[in-house]
Amino acid sequence: MKRMIIASLFLIIACKEEKKEAKTVIEPQRIEEKLVQNHQSNEAEDAKKWLEKSIVDYFKADIGNGEKNLQKITTKDYFDYKMDATNVDLDVDGSLTEKEFQDKWKSKFDTGKAGVGIGFLISAQDWVNIEVESCDLKSSSKNEYVFNVVLRDDGFKAHYPSVIKVIKENGSFLIADVLQDEPK
């Protein structure tokens, strides 16, 4: 009888040890998931701060360096796309017709939201003081963040809503797309 009780105790202890092992296997996975979530939310917050600062800096910089400044904060594809959109049907070297623009870029961008014929982020030709009124994370995936952004110019009492996609590339953020409504 004593042997049976001792064997039962060993069996109970062994079962408890198995349960503990199972818990320790699950816990690191949960910790890792939380770390990944925290890293993603920190990255999204960093992307938001970068975007807000870049927008304000872009509009405060010397207008004569506009193209250079735009190149610094955008991907090469988006920069080329926006230059084409801005110059559609203008009498300048390399400008495209509306149809040529659509055909060239429709596979990479939503050309209906390109801001054809208008500048980067705002439809106005002039501004007084552009500020970021709101910048809210709409969605994110690995190294890609989409923000609903509203810019404000108190001098002209104007608001400019857009959706901006920011990507992280080679350790830095860049604007990869902007969906702008055409002016009415």
C-alpha positions in Angstrom: 0.0 0.0 0.0 2.8 2.4 0.9 4.4 1.7 -2.5 1.1 2.5 -4.2 0.8 5.8 -2.4 4.4 6.7 -3.2 3.9 5.8 -6.9 0.7 7.9 -6.9 2.5 10.9 -5.5 5.3 10.6 -8.1 2.6 10.3 -10.8 0.8 13.5 -9.5 4.1 15.4 -9.3 5.1 14.3 -12.8 1.7 15.5 -14.2 2.1 18.9 -12.4 5.6 19.3 -13.9 4.2 18.7 -17.5 1.6 21.4 -17.0 4.3 23.8 -15.9 6.4 23.1 -19.0 3.4 23.7 -21.2 2.9 27.1 -19.6 6.5 28.1 -20.1 6.3 27.3 -23.8 3.2 29.4 -24.3 4.4 32.4 -22.3 7.4 33.3 -24.5 5.1 33.3 -27.6 2.7 35.7 -25.9 5.6 38.0 -24.8 7.0 37.9 -28.3 3.6 38.9 -29.8 3.3 41.8 -27.3 6.8 42.9 -28.2 6.0 42.8 -32.0 2.7 44.8 -31.3 4.6 47.4 -29.2 7.3 47.7 -31.9 4.7 48.2 -34.6 2.8 50.8 -32.6 6.2 52.6 -31.9 7.0 52.4 -35.6 3.6 53.9 -36.5 4.1 56.7 -34.0 7.6 57.4 -35.4 6.1 57.4 -38.9 3.4 59.9 -37.8 5.9 62.2 -36.1 8.2 62.1 -39.2 5.2 62.8 -41.5 4.0 65.8 -39.5 7.5 67.3 -39.3 8.2 66.7 -43.0 5.0 68.3 -44.1 5.6 71.4 -42.0 9.2 71.6 -43.0 8.3 71.2 -46.7 5.9 74.2 -46.6 8.3 76.4 -44.5 11.3 75.8 -46.8 12.3 78.0 -49.7 9.8 77.5 -52.5 12.6 77.7 -55.1 13.9 74.3 -53.7 10.4 72.7 -53.8 11.3 69.9 -56.2 14.5 69.0 -54.3 12.7 69.1 -51.0 9.9 66.9 -52.4 12.5 64.4 -53.6 13.9 64.1 -50.1 10.6 63.1 -48.5 9.1 60.9 -51.3 9.9 57.6 -53.0 11.3 58.0 -56.6 8.1 56.5 -58.1 5.8 58.9 -56.2 8.0 61.9 -57.0 7.9 61.1 -60.8 4.2 60.4 -60.6 3.4 63.6 -58.8 5.5 65.7 -61.2 3.6 64.1 -64.1 0.3 64.8 -62.4 1.2 68.4 -61.7 2.2 69.0 -65.3 -0.7 67.3 -67.1 -1.7 69.3 -70.2 0.7 72.1 -69.4 3.0 73.5 -72.1 6.2 72.2 -70.6 8.8 69.7 -71.7 7.7 66.2 -70.9 4.2 67.0 -69.9 1.6 64.3 -70.6 -2.0 64.5 -71.7 -4.6 63.3 -69.3 -4.9 59.9 -71.2 -1.1 59.5 -71.4 -0.9 60.1 -67.6 -3.6 57.6 -66.9 -2.0 55.0 -69.1 1.5 55.5 -67.7 0.5 55.3 -64.0 -2.8 53.4 -63.6 -1.0 50.1 -62.7 0.9 51.7 -59.7 -1.4 54.5 -58.4 -5.0 55.5 -58.1 -4.8 58.2 -60.8 -8.2 59.5 -60.0 -6.8 60.8 -56.7 -3.5 62.1 -58.1 -4.2 65.8 -57.6 -3.8 66.4 -61.4 -2.9 70.0 -62.1 -2.5 70.9 -58.4 0.5 71.0 -56.1 1.8 68.6 -53.5 -0.8 68.1 -50.6 -2.7 71.3 -51.2 -4.8 72.6 -54.1 -3.9 76.2 -53.5 -1.1 77.9 -55.4 -0.3 80.2 -52.5 -0.4 79.6 -48.7 0.4 81.6 -45.6 1.1 79.0 -42.9 0.4 75.3 -43.5 0.0 73.2 -40.3 -1.1 69.7 -39.7 -4.5 69.8 -38.1 -4.9 66.1 -37.8 -2.9 63.0 -38.7 -4.6 59.7 -37.7 -3.3 56.2 -38.4 -5.8 54.6 -40.7 -4.0 51.2 -41.3 -0.6 49.7 -41.1 1.3 46.6 -42.2 4.9 45.7 -42.2 6.9 48.9 -43.0 3.8 50.7 -44.4 1.5 53.2 -42.7 -1.5 54.9 -44.0 -2.7 58.2 -42.4 -5.8 60.3 -42.8 -4.3 63.8 -42.8 -5.9 67.3 -42.7 -3.7 70.3 -43.4 -4.8 73.7 -42.4 -3.9 77.2 -43.6 -5.3 79.7 -41.2 -4.2 82.6 -43.4 -6.5 81.5 -46.2 -9.0 79.7 -43.9 -8.5 76.5 -45.9 -8.4 72.8 -45.1 -6.9 70.2 -47.2 -7.8 66.5 -46.5 -5.8 63.7 -48.0 -4.7 60.1 -47.3 -1.0 59.6 -47.2 0.9 56.3 -47.4 4.3 56.3 -45.7 6.8 53.5 -46.0 9.9 52.6 -44.2 12.8 52.0 -46.6 16.4 51.5 -45.7 15.8 52.7 -42.2 14.0 56.0 -43.0 10.5 57.0 -43.8 9.3 58.2 -47.2 5.9 59.2 -48.7 4.9 56.6 -51.2 1.5 57.9 -52.2 -1.0 60.7 -51.5 -4.7 60.4 -52.4 -5.9 64.0 -53.0 -9.4 65.0 -54.0 -9.6 67.1 -57.2 -10.7 70.7 -56.6 -14.3 71.4 -57.5 
